[in-house]
Amino acid sequence: RASRCGTCSQGWGNEGAANPDDRYGEYSCPRFCKSGAGHSLVGTTNVVLAADGRFWYVDRAGGFADREVRLAHADQPPFAVYAITDAEIARRRDLFGIDEEVVKILRGCRDLIEPRLADVVDAFYRHQLTIPEVAAQIGDEETLARLHPAQCAYVLDLFGGCCDRAYVERRLRVGQVHEHLGVSPELYMAAMITLREKIEAQLLHRITGPERRAAVHRALGRLLVFDASLAMDTYFGSLLGKVEQQRGELASYAQDLERRVVRRTRQLEERTRRDPLTALYNPRAMRELLRREMARARRRQRSVALIYFDVDDFKRINDTLGH
């Protein structure tokens, strides 16, 4: 559940830990609009993707705060979670053929694509809404209105002329949020294919020369595959995290069960060696102890002494407490 400012149309929210006394009503826009309080809450949805590329939402009680969506490992940067080092970025760029020439080619198309971002994103979401699973998540107008500027920013970032550490971190965060929201990997990959088609539909016919068009086609495809590989890292990382968590829970359960079995076994063994009425050792325990003490005495060549107690009026104990 989330909101956008009725004045500046930007979204904000929190991760579910707001003051329970907060309710829907008039709120100042904490992140985007600095003109003061009194901006109205307009509409609700599950998650807001703000224009700066960050994701926001609020709890069911309707409380708001200047806080982002809390994801798994939210307290750690994506590089720490997924072990993406500068060397790994370089290796992956080399693997997908993203060199300076590719970056230069895409940067050269920025002026062509930027005026047509809205058309690209509109066409992209029209196609996405034909998929029932996607329509169920983002099908309302309020959600689409919030997603639209962020998707425009994503597309423009492809032509930003930079594929550095900051770029990779932004892509990892996008993957994190999609995984967190339950978007399946196949839906994500299908969306990447659609996005490429819609970009090229607006871009390629405006590029002169078949060789240059082919170069742009290859460069865009390589960068989108690079992006998808980063998103899949978040999916696989989350899956491995869940496996590790379940393995830890299973190991903890097994250890607890083992402790219970050991404790119960000891209890049962103890019951077979003690008298249930007095909790004194019974004849079976006496025989075991005698065998052990006799063996010890033989090894040490020492004698063994027994002391015998006869309790007076024991019949009274038997008659009152049992045998």
C-alpha angles and dihedrals in degrees: 000000000000145000145221128210112259090214105045097018094229123137131234141159144136142259099259103276101098126135106288089222090066116101136174112290141090116351135169113242102252102193113025116021115055099180093104143264129322101069110148126237108243120195132326137244139157101266135007119214102202126212092256090061097255125122125233138178141161134228125259091260088066098242118155133205139160094262137117130235111285110232131181106288088012090153091060130065115248091249090060093047099047100030094237105165129182087256090053091049090052092046092050093046089052091047092055094039096245102155131155090275091059091048090048092050093053093044088055090060096053095096090051097050101037096073089049100047093108092052091049094049094043091053090045094054093043088060094042092054090060087068108084095212091053095042090055090059104038105013099115122091095238093057093046091050090055096043095048100075093043091052089049089053090049092053093046089051088062088065096040095107094237134098100171136131093286090052091051092049091053090052092048091052091051089052091047093055095046091051091045091053092052098251104159120234092244091054090049093050092046089052090053090054091049092047091053091050093050093047093050092046089061097036117035100060089055092058117089120227129031093242093056091045090052091049092052090047091053095043094050092047092051094050093047090051088049089052091048091051089056091049090050089054088062092049093048091042091053091047092050089047091054091047091050091048092050091045089052091048090048092049090049091049091048091050091048091048091049091051090050092050091049092048093047092046091053090049091051092046090050092051091056090054102044136066108248093219102047101017087229120138112275127221092273091057090044091056091049092049092046092052091050094046093046091052091049092048091052092050092050094035092235134133129250125225127203125199117203122204123197113196114215119234092008089157088073090058091050092048094050106031103023136255 
